[in-house]
């Protein structure tokens, strides 16, 4: 595991991408989506998912990127060494 940038809150570099797992139950995530979009029955929820699938996927992707990337300016650190 490579985590030399731990002090910058960077995730470790892993081959299996375990750091992308959020460990939230599927039912909890579904309830979050329903509450966020004021959906109260299963038929409306199914229709919502069908109509907004790409937006939901993109939102999940952006959240994963935001939570699992860091901004380390290696150039400025190297310039201080020389």
Buried (B, 14 or more C-beta within 10 A) or exposed (E): EEEEBEEEEBBEEEEEEEBEEEEEEEEEEEEEBBEEEEBEEEEEBEEBEEEBEEEBEEEEEEEBEEEEEEEBEEEEEEEEEE
